[in-house]
């Protein structure tokens, strides 16, 4: 039986990858790089386990200071760890770029390495463009997106012999997605604030579909070097609008409210205020001046057709069911 290494196993995506790997019974050993074994143990108990299963082996460490040289023999690597929000560009570079390079230095001989990147590396659609594909130019608009595309490029250049595949999901929804909890709390209010007057459109993927994409890629790892691309978008077929995000979230929450569009000049003023007050910046990292650049484009839509065709893979969850499963998990765990 094969051995697996997962980074970021206590984060949203990594946690779901770990649970799927345990339940699959495919791996003799599942090594998980975590900052805290106690956090891992508590999360697994919350997911119905007595503690850490015997075949799950915590390895303490985080990017870029991995302690993984003893694991160079592992068969599969799934790298989900990374910085989603940071105060400076240097922090993104340290965690996402240097962290990715340091990981490859230690496990480059694994049979297959899937790195979960982000569609932020590609950037939004150009004016008049329906969706982005792997053939389009990368034009990230945030430090986060820049760090992801730099990580991908440097790994491909420096570790040309490694069997690496990058997956670029857009917004990921589903159980254990803690940031979306704030959205469900917001729709309890009578007014639901929507950024911008015009509707904006976004691709998404439900986390179980992302996990199935990782699994589909690993099962055909011997074919990666014959593929046309080494970076693939993975997403559901139909995007959602900013208005639909609020209305569907309210619907699955059984709440009602009035959607109030907020003009972009007001939002830009708010982001400047948040950036100028450290307490606000720490409390609202996704509204920092840098991350707020993701709010201004009208389309963040990607096509997963190339991945679907290469790996005979399809998503199963639509937007409403993705929100519903997320909501149900919050409710089950007593957070709503």
C-alpha positions in Angstrom: 0.0 0.0 0.0 1.1 3.5 -0.7 2.1 6.3 1.7 0.7 9.8 1.6 1.9 13.2 2.8 -0.6 16.0 3.3 0.5 19.6 4.3 -2.1 21.9 5.8 -4.0 19.0 7.2 -5.8 21.2 9.8 -6.8 23.8 7.3 -10.1 23.7 5.4 -9.0 21.9 2.2 -6.3 19.8 3.8 -8.7 18.6 6.5 -11.2 17.3 4.0 -8.4 15.6 2.0 -7.3 13.9 5.2 -10.7 12.6 6.0 -11.2 11.3 2.5 -7.8 9.6 2.6 -8.6 7.9 6.0 -12.0 6.7 4.8 -10.6 5.4 1.5 -8.3 2.8 3.2 -5.9 3.3 0.3 -2.9 4.4 2.3 -0.7 2.4 4.7 0.5 5.6 6.3 -0.8 9.2 6.1 1.9 11.7 7.2 0.4 15.1 8.0 2.5 18.2 8.5 0.8 20.3 11.2 1.7 23.0 13.7 -0.1 21.3 16.5 -0.9 17.6 17.0 -3.4 18.6 19.7 -5.4 20.7 17.1 -5.3 17.7 14.8 -6.6 15.4 17.5 -9.4 17.8 18.5 -10.5 18.2 14.9 -10.6 14.4 14.3 -12.6 13.9 17.4 -15.0 16.5 16.1 -15.3 14.4 12.9 -16.2 11.2 14.9 -12.8 9.6 15.6 -11.6 8.6 19.0 -8.4 10.4 18.4 -5.7 10.3 15.8 -5.9 7.0 13.8 -2.9 4.7 14.0 -2.0 5.2 10.4 -2.1 9.0 10.6 1.3 10.3 11.6 1.7 13.9 12.6 4.9 15.7 11.6 5.3 19.0 13.4 6.4 21.9 11.1 5.1 24.6 8.8 6.2 26.5 5.7 8.9 27.1 4.9 10.5 25.2 7.8 9.3 21.8 6.9 10.9 18.8 8.7 10.2 16.2 6.0 13.5 14.8 4.7 12.7 11.5 6.4 9.6 11.3 4.1 11.3 11.5 0.8 10.1 7.9 0.2 6.4 8.8 0.2 4.4 7.9 -2.9 1.9 10.7 -3.0 2.1 14.3 -1.7 -0.9 16.7 -1.5 0.2 20.3 -0.7 -2.6 22.4 0.6 -0.8 24.6 3.1 -0.4 28.3 2.3 -1.1 31.9 3.4 -4.6 33.1 2.4 -4.2 36.5 4.0 -1.1 38.4 5.2 -0.1 41.9 6.0 2.8 42.2 3.6 3.8 40.8 0.2 6.9 39.3 1.9 4.7 37.2 4.2 3.0 35.7 1.1 6.3 35.0 -0.5 7.8 33.4 2.5 4.9 31.0 3.1 3.6 30.3 -0.4 6.7 30.6 -2.6 9.6 29.7 -0.2 7.3 27.1 1.4 6.6 25.4 -1.9 10.2 25.4 -2.9 11.3 24.0 0.5 8.7 21.3 0.2 9.9 20.2 -3.2 13.5 20.1 -2.1 12.6 17.5 0.5 10.0 15.4 -1.4 10.8 15.9 -5.0 11.3 12.1 -5.6 7.7 11.3 -4.7 5.7 9.4 -7.4 3.1 12.2 -7.6 2.9 15.7 -6.0 -0.4 17.6 -6.3 -0.2 21.2 -5.3 -3.4 23.1 -4.6 -2.8 26.5 -5.9 -5.6 29.1 -6.8 -7.4 30.7 -9.7 -6.1 34.0 -8.1 -2.8 33.1 -9.8 -4.5 33.6 -13.2 -6.5 36.7 -12.2 -9.9 37.9 -13.3 -11.4 37.7 -16.8 -10.5 40.4 -19.3 -13.2 42.8 -20.4 -15.7 40.9 -22.5 -14.2 37.5 -21.7 -16.7 34.8 -20.6 -14.2 32.6 -18.7 -10.5 32.0 -18.4 -8.7 28.8 -19.6 -5.2 27.4 -19.1 -4.2 29.1 -22.4 -4.8 32.6 -21.1 -2.1 34.8 -19.7 -1.7 35.0 -15.9 -2.5 38.5 -14.6 -2.9 38.3 -10.8 -4.2 41.4 -9.1 -3.2 40.7 -5.5 -0.1 39.7 -3.6 -1.7 36.4 -2.9 -2.3 35.7 -6.6 1.3 36.8 -7.4 2.7 34.5 -4.8 0.8 31.6 -6.2 1.9 32.0 -9.8 5.5 32.7 -8.7 5.4 29.5 -6.6 4.1 27.5 -9.5 6.7 28.9 -12.0 9.7 28.5 -9.7 8.8 24.9 -8.9 8.4 24.0 -12.6 11.7 25.6 -13.4 13.8 24.4 -10.5 12.3 20.9 -10.2 11.8 19.9 -13.8 12.2 16.3 -13.1 9.6 16.1 -10.3 6.2 14.7 -11.1 4.1 17.8 -10.1 0.6 18.9 -11.1 -1.0 22.2 -10.0 -4.7 22.5 -9.4 -6.2 26.0 -9.5 -9.6 26.0 -7.7 -11.6 29.3 -7.5 -13.7 30.0 -4.3 -14.1 26.7 -2.3 -17.2 26.1 -0.3 -18.3 23.2 1.9 -18.1 21.7 5.4 -15.3 23.0 7.6 -15.1 26.3 5.6 -14.8 28.6 8.6 -14.5 32.0 6.7 -18.0 31.5 5.2 -19.5 31.4 8.7 -19.4 35.2 8.7 -21.6 35.3 5.6 -24.2 33.1 7.2 -24.2 35.4 10.2 -24.5 38.5 8.1 -27.7 37.3 6.3 -29.4 37.2 9.7 -29.4 41.0 9.6 -32.3 42.8 7.8 -30.0 44.4 5.2 -27.6 42.3 3.1 -24.8 44.4 1.7 -23.5 43.6 -1.8 -20.2 45.0 -3.1 -20.8 47.2 -6.2 -23.8 48.3 -8.1 -23.4 45.9 -11.0 -23.6 42.1 -10.4 -20.2 40.3 -10.3 -19.7 36.7 -11.3 -17.6 34.0 -9.7 -16.6 30.4 -10.2 -16.7 28.0 -7.3 -16.1 24.4 -6.3 -17.5 22.4 -3.4 -14.8 20.9 -1.3 -15.8 17.3 -1.9 -15.5 17.9 -5.6 -12.1 19.4 -5.1 -11.0 16.3 -3.1 -12.3 14.1 -5.9 -10.3 16.1 -8.5 -7.2 15.5 -6.4 -8.0 11.8 -6.3 -8.6 11.7 -10.0 -5.3 13.3 -10.7 -3.4 11.0 -8.4 -4.9 7.9 -10.0 -3.4 9.0 -13.4 -0.1 10.4 -12.1 1.8 8.2 -14.6 0.3 10.3 -17.4 1.1 13.8 -16.1 4.2 14.3 -18.1 2.4 13.6 -21.4 -0.4 16.1 -20.7 -0.6 19.5 -22.5 -0.8 21.4 -19.2 0.8 21.2 -15.8 -1.6 23.7 -14.2 -5.4 23.1 -14.4 -8.5 24.9 -13.3 -11.0 22.8 -11.4 -14.4 24.3 -10.9 -18.1 23.8 -11.2 -19.6 24.6 -14.6 -22.0 27.4 -13.6 -20.7 30.5 -11.8 -22.8 32.5 -9.3 -23.5 36.2 -9.1 -22.8 38.4 -6.1 -26.6 38.9 -5.8 -27.2 35.2 -5.9 -24.6 34.6 -3.2 -26.6 36.7 -0.8 -30.0 35.4 -1.8 -29.0 31.7 -1.8 -27.2 32.1 1.5 -30.4 33.7 3.0 -32.5 31.0 1.4 -30.6 28.0 2.9 -30.6 29.9 6.2 -34.3 30.5 6.0 -33.8 34.2 6.4 -35.1 37.2 4.6 -33.6 40.6 4.0 -33.1 43.4 1.6 -30.0 43.4 -0.7 -28.3 46.8 -0.6 -25.7 47.4 -3.3 -22.7 49.4 -1.9 -21.0 51.7 -4.5 -17.4 50.9 -5.2 -16.1 54.4 -4.1 -17.6 53.7 -0.7 -15.9 50.3 -0.5 -12.6 51.8 -1.5 -12.9 54.4 1.2 -13.6 51.7 3.7 -10.6 49.6 2.6 -8.3 52.6 3.1 -9.7 53.0 6.6 -9.2 49.3 7.4 -5.6 49.5 6.1 -4.9 52.5 8.3 -6.1 50.9 11.6 -4.1 47.8 12.6 -7.0 46.4 14.7 -9.4 46.6 11.7 -6.7 45.2 9.3 -6.2 42.2 11.6 -10.0 41.6 12.1 -10.9 42.0 8.4 -7.9 40.7 6.4 -10.0 40.1 3.3 -10.9 43.8 3.1 -7.3 45.0 3.2 -6.2 47.3 0.4 -4.5 44.4 -1.3 -7.2 41.7 -1.0 -9.9 44.2 -1.8 -8.5 44.4 -5.4 -10.4 41.1 -6.0 -13.7 43.0 -5.4 -13.4 45.4 -8.4 -13.3 43.1 -11.4 -16.7 41.9 -12.7 -15.8 38.3 -13.6 -13.7 35.7 -11.8 -14.9 32.8 -13.9 -12.8 29.9 -15.1 -13.4 26.8 -17.3 -12.5 23.3 -16.0 -13.1 21.7 -19.4 -9.4 20.8 -20.0 -9.2 19.0 -16.6 -12.5 17.3 -17.2 -11.4 16.0 -20.5 -7.9 14.9 -19.3 -9.1 13.1 -16.2 -12.7 12.1 -17.0 -13.8 14.1 -14.0 -17.0 16.0 -13.3 -18.3 18.0 -10.3 -21.4 16.8 -8.5 -22.4 19.8 -6.3 -24.2 22.8 -7.6 -24.0 26.2 -5.9 -27.1 25.8 -3.7 -26.1 22.4 -2.5 -22.6 23.6 -1.7 -24.0 26.4 0.4 -26.5 24.0 2.0 -23.8 21.5 3.0 -21.7 24.3 4.4 -24.7 25.7 6.4 -25.6 22.2 7.7 -22.1 21.6 9.0 -22.1 24.9 10.9 -25.4 24.0 12.4 -24.4 20.5 13.3 -21.3 21.8 15.1 -23.3 24.4 17.0 -21.8 27.4 15.3 -25.2 28.6 13.9 
